Amino acid sequence: MERPKPSHTRRVTREELYKMVWDKPMIRLAEEFGITGNGLAKVCDRLDVPYPPRGYWAKKEAEKPVVTLKLSPRRDGIPSAADIHPTPPKPAPSLAAEQAAATVANRIRDVAVPERNDNLHPRVQAWIAGHKKRQKERELENRNRRRDFGWASPLIPDLTERDLYRFRATSAIFYAVEKAVAQSRNRQLQAR
């Protein structure tokens, strides 16, 4: 059963928050405030309230020894209380946004990542050529520095299969965008 999210701001003092975080796991307490565990940890940090470290509740449940940190006196510049605002719910997507997403999905349906590196977009080919050029330059630089012990720059590694896939995917996107732009221009010219 899903609990309703809090919709109002809650003000807590350092002392109240300290007691709460040591009585209940942060993630569950954060749900009561309508925020994330990270958000609650940030509130604790802002108020200088210590909270249980990772694994604290598991150790406690397993009846292993745990350390509870004490609340230090409030220092200058540290607030005595904080307002905790629940995270607002995400708005439902608008009809226009859904239609735009459907239009884009239809346009890119025919985009396919090629299996080989042949016929890549010229910009992508230039990136790969630039990488190979930098590799050769670095090798030459290191060969010329062999006498300088320990001064060699690290070699530039070869492109991995994953890198090559990314280049093929980028190339497919570039070609698809160019095709869509050309089709759009043709439609505009025909409409005139």
Salt bridges, closest charged atoms under 4 A:
ASP23 OD2 - LYS19 NZ 2.87
GLU32 OE2 - LYS24 NZ 2.28
ASP48 OD2 - ARG75 NH2 3.10
ASP83 OD1 - ARG11 NH1 2.69
ASP118 OD2 - ARG116 NH2 2.40
GLU139 OE1 - ARG143 NH2 3.60
GLU141 OE2 - ARG145 NH1 3.90
GLU161 OE2 - ARG168 NH1 3.69
ASP163 OD1 - ARG166 NH1 3.87
GLU178 OE2 - HIS121 NE2 2.68
